[in-house]
Amino acid sequence: MPGRTDAITAHARVLGADAEVLEECAARLRRLASRLGAHDAAPPWLYRTLDDHITACVVASADLADASARLDDYAGATTDGTT
């Protein structure tokens, strides 16, 4: 089933790319929080909000990376005929 395996692999790559985007988003939010904190330029609630969003990005990134790896493994297993 090469067509199906190719589609699964493509989806795994999309999920992996999405995981990387979320990692980059978390890094940008960390830099923003750091810059704002260095100049005392934001109210305290903003840092809690930024932290919540950073956490959400990190968790979602890990989940997507895991899903990507599992799909990639599944695609490999379908190629081997073990599923």
C-alpha positions in Angstrom: 0.0 0.0 0.0 2.5 2.6 -1.1 -0.1 5.4 -1.5 -1.4 4.9 2.0 2.0 4.7 3.5 3.1 7.9 1.7 0.0 9.7 3.0 0.7 8.5 6.6 4.4 9.6 6.2 3.3 13.0 4.8 0.9 13.5 7.7 3.7 12.6 10.2 5.9 15.2 8.6 3.2 17.9 8.9 2.7 17.1 12.5 6.5 17.2 13.1 6.7 20.6 11.4 3.8 21.8 13.5 5.6 20.7 16.6 8.7 22.7 15.5 6.5 25.8 15.0 5.1 25.5 18.5 8.7 25.1 19.9 9.6 28.4 18.1 6.5 30.1 19.4 7.4 29.1 23.0 10.9 30.5 22.4 9.5 33.8 21.1 7.2 34.1 24.0 10.1 33.5 26.4 12.2 36.2 24.7 9.2 38.6 24.9 8.7 37.9 28.6 12.4 38.4 29.2 12.5 41.7 27.4 9.4 43.0 29.1 10.7 41.9 32.5 14.0 43.6 32.0 12.3 46.9 31.6 9.4 46.4 34.0 7.2 47.3 31.1 4.2 45.1 31.7 1.7 44.3 34.5 2.2 41.2 36.6 -0.8 39.4 35.1 0.8 39.5 31.6 3.7 37.3 32.8 1.2 34.7 34.1 -0.6 34.8 30.8 2.7 34.5 28.9 3.7 31.6 31.1 0.4 29.8 30.4 0.8 30.2 26.7 4.4 29.0 26.8 3.3 25.9 28.8 0.5 25.3 26.3 3.0 25.6 23.4 5.5 23.2 25.0 2.8 20.6 25.8 1.2 20.8 22.4 4.6 20.6 20.7 5.5 17.4 22.7 2.2 15.9 21.9 2.5 16.6 18.2 6.1 15.3 18.1 5.0 12.1 19.8 2.1 11.7 17.3 4.5 12.4 14.4 6.9 9.7 15.6 4.1 7.2 16.2 2.7 7.8 12.7 6.2 7.5 11.2 6.6 4.2 13.0 3.2 3.0 11.8 4.1 4.0 8.2 7.3 2.0 8.5 5.4 -1.0 9.9 2.9 -0.9 7.0 5.7 -0.9 4.5 7.2 -3.9 6.3 3.9 -5.7 6.3 3.8 -6.0 10.1 0.5 -4.3 10.6 
